[in-house]
Amino acid sequence: MIDDFAITQNMRRFLAGIEVLRQPIKGRIGIMLVYGPYGTGKTKAGQWFYTQNGAPYMRAYEGCSRRMLLSCLVDSLQVKPKFRSSDLFEQLLALMDEEIQPIIIDEADYLISEGIIETVRDISDMTNAPIVLMGMENFEKDLKAYPHIIDRVTVTVKFELFNEAEIAEYAERICEVKLSDDAISFIRRHSQGRLRMTTTWLQVAERIAKGHKLEEITAAYLQAYQQKERSR
């Protein structure tokens, strides 16, 4: 594998969205909403942007409280969090007044299920800092129950499943073995167009090519591997 990261169509949409987010509308910097099916590379996009740009990144989780959300956000800004929620909020506001990079909150669905999504609205209103909320396929739909938050969304990016052309482009960028057209079709069918599973199949293709000293992998080799795995 040449690299496990490549600029996909989803990533291009993400980066274009970031540029829109940074442009104030009537003096306000809004919220960027990123959503889509699992395995399409949302988390990878957020983490890549974090490593490349030093943007604060955190992952929400089940059972996350308001205090823990604030603590994680302060920690993402590389500052030791205070303990009480009120102190944490003031600490975060002071830090975000100095922050020019978007704050990325992954798995933001949990902010809704845990009843703390309003905290994001408060942070946005009081700091005017760019915030990226990343969630699953129904995240945009679920967020519509909070029109006062939707009203602050200035850009929406949907991550899509890969089609065959995108898989072929992705494979050409990161895979160290050539894939036939029917191998690309096989991978699209069995990965269901998900980035994570597509990457796994490309790794399988490389292992097969190395083991058999092949320059090109066809669907027959991938199918034989699949049948062998199923028989175990």
BELVEN-V406537 format. One record per run of one state. SS is the DSSP state (A for helix, B for strand, O for the rest). FROM is the first residue (numbers start at 1). TO is the last residue. Records with the same first field share a line. If there is no record, write none. Layout:
# BELVEN-V406537
SS = FROM-TO, FROM-TO
This chain:
# BELVEN-V406537
O = 1-8, 22-24, 26-27, 29-30, 37-41, 54-56, 60-65, 77-84, 97-102, 107-108, 114-116, 128-130, 136-138, 144-146, 151-152, 160-163, 175-177, 180-180, 192-194, 213-215, 218-218, 231-232
A = 9-21, 42-53, 66-76, 85-96, 109-113, 117-127, 139-143, 147-150, 164-174, 181-191, 195-212, 219-230
B = 25-25, 28-28, 31-36, 57-59, 103-106, 131-135, 153-159, 178-179, 216-217
